[in-house]
């Protein structure tokens, strides 16, 4: 095909500069992607976002800090000094003597050391026991008049208590079937004397003291923790 050439006397068009080409492409892109109203809206939204963000940061920095609320509920709890046979009733933050009020102190008798001891929670990877129930025990001459049950593991087979529990030169054997807990002495105060070797793992109280605890504590309404220190 014969190529057509411009006539000699035809005026030549001005060549487009590189800069003018870039500007036209940019304007073509803008006109294709956004309308003028859309561009104004995007710009205003951007400015509003900056102002709002600055206001939130200022509010957070200027707002006074609020102390964290105490999440642990105050309740009754007990602490046993096992070796000295002393028991303490507190009202406050469980396990924290400084944030609790001492309500009453009791003289008790714990299990026979090295034979049938009152189990220590930490030897079973526990921080404390929990009183999980209470009952009248007037028909039982060993525990009358009341019994408060602890959640110490027990069994109807030997060793009748937690296993493994190696505080007795090996596995302890409590010899008697039944739950661990707090109970009375059925009027026999000799069971609390220094001459008495101790119980089969429970914590003996005078009948007056166990009656007081039975009437005061309600494990169905609040958790009653029982801590033990071997002192």
Order of alpha helices (4+ residues) and beta strands (2+ residues): alpha-alpha-beta-beta-beta-beta-beta-beta-beta-alpha-beta
